[in-house]
Amino acid sequence: MPSLPFPDDVRALLLEPNPAVIATLRSDGAPVSVATWYLLEDDDRVLVNMDDSRVRLQHLRRDPRVSLTVTDADNWYTHVSLVGRVEGLVADEGLVHIDRLSTHYRDQPYPDRESPRTAGWLVVERWHGWGALKQ
């Protein structure tokens, strides 16, 4: 698998608000995947955010290993899968992190201002691309 830093074409895909799916691990080891928003940070970590009622947050607290697959919104055959660990889980005080994600995807702050949320950062250990990004 290719190493970091990401090549320019992969970085360009990851910087866009593309569809993504994150997979976490249940307590029995079975994977669970759900659609999610993500945001590539300047240091190649990936911001993710969850409502505190989401079961995947429990999964991450128990086992931080994840896979995140980002597809090109215009060509789903082209995708990048990131494998690593979610670190730095923190309460999203003031909803700053979910607002960053919502602004990235919807050009406006996140509408639900009541539900508590948690932010974390995927530290990428390895990745692979497919379609136009096949390495």
C-alpha positions in Angstrom: 0.0 0.0 0.0 1.2 3.5 -0.8 2.6 5.7 2.0 2.0 9.3 3.1 2.1 12.0 2.1 -0.8 11.6 -0.4 0.0 12.2 -4.0 -1.5 15.4 -5.4 -4.4 13.6 -7.3 -5.4 11.7 -4.1 -5.1 14.8 -2.0 -7.3 16.7 -4.5 -10.1 14.0 -4.2 -9.9 13.9 -0.4 -10.1 17.7 -0.2 -13.5 17.7 -1.9 -16.8 17.0 0.0 -17.2 13.6 -1.6 -19.4 10.7 -0.4 -17.7 8.6 2.2 -18.3 5.4 4.3 -16.6 4.6 7.6 -16.3 1.1 9.0 -15.9 0.4 12.7 -15.7 -2.8 14.6 -18.4 -4.2 16.9 -17.4 -5.9 20.1 -17.7 -9.3 18.4 -15.2 -8.1 15.7 -17.8 -7.7 13.0 -17.4 -4.6 10.8 -20.2 -2.0 10.7 -20.2 0.6 7.9 -22.1 3.9 7.7 -22.1 7.0 5.5 -20.2 9.9 7.0 -18.8 13.3 6.5 -15.0 13.7 6.6 -12.5 16.6 6.3 -8.8 16.2 5.4 -6.6 18.3 7.7 -3.4 19.9 6.6 -1.4 17.2 8.6 -3.1 14.4 6.6 -5.3 13.4 9.6 -9.0 13.1 8.8 -11.7 14.8 10.9 -14.8 12.7 11.7 -17.7 13.6 14.0 -20.5 11.7 15.6 -23.6 12.4 17.6 -23.0 11.1 21.1 -25.9 8.7 20.7 -24.3 6.8 17.8 -23.2 3.2 18.5 -20.1 3.7 16.4 -18.8 6.1 19.0 -18.9 3.2 21.5 -17.1 1.0 18.9 -14.3 3.7 18.5 -13.8 4.0 22.3 -13.3 0.3 22.5 -11.3 -0.3 19.3 -10.2 2.8 17.3 -9.4 0.9 14.1 -11.4 2.1 11.1 -11.5 2.1 7.4 -12.8 5.2 5.5 -13.6 4.9 1.8 -14.1 8.1 -0.1 -15.7 7.9 -3.6 -15.4 10.5 -6.4 -18.9 12.0 -6.5 -18.8 12.1 -10.3 -17.3 8.6 -10.8 -17.8 6.1 -7.9 -15.4 3.7 -9.6 -12.7 6.1 -8.5 -12.2 5.8 -4.8 -9.6 6.0 -2.0 -9.7 3.8 1.1 -7.9 4.9 4.2 -7.0 2.5 7.0 -5.9 3.6 10.4 -7.1 4.6 13.9 -9.3 7.3 15.2 -7.4 9.2 17.9 -8.1 12.3 20.1 -11.8 11.7 20.7 -13.0 15.0 22.2 -16.3 16.5 23.1 -17.3 18.9 20.3 -17.7 21.9 22.5 -19.6 24.7 20.8 -20.0 22.3 17.8 -17.0 23.8 16.1 -15.9 20.6 14.4 -19.3 19.5 13.1 -19.8 23.1 11.8 -16.5 22.7 9.9 -17.8 19.5 8.4 -21.3 20.9 7.6 -19.8 24.0 6.1 -17.5 21.8 3.9 -20.5 19.8 2.7 -23.5 22.2 2.9 -22.0 25.7 3.1 -23.7 26.4 6.4 -23.4 25.5 10.1 -24.8 22.3 11.4 -28.6 22.8 12.1 -29.0 20.6 15.2 -27.6 22.7 18.0 -28.9 20.6 20.9 -27.4 17.1 20.5 -23.9 16.6 22.0 -21.3 15.5 19.6 -17.8 14.0 19.6 -14.9 14.7 17.2 -12.0 12.5 16.4 -9.1 12.3 13.9 -8.3 9.3 11.7 -4.6 8.8 11.7 -3.9 7.1 8.3 -1.6 4.1 8.5 -2.1 3.0 4.9 -4.3 3.7 1.9 -5.1 2.5 -1.5 -6.8 4.0 -4.5 -8.8 2.6 -7.4 -10.1 3.7 -10.7 -8.3 6.9 -11.8 -6.3 6.8 -8.5 -5.1 3.2 -8.7 -1.5 3.1 -7.5 
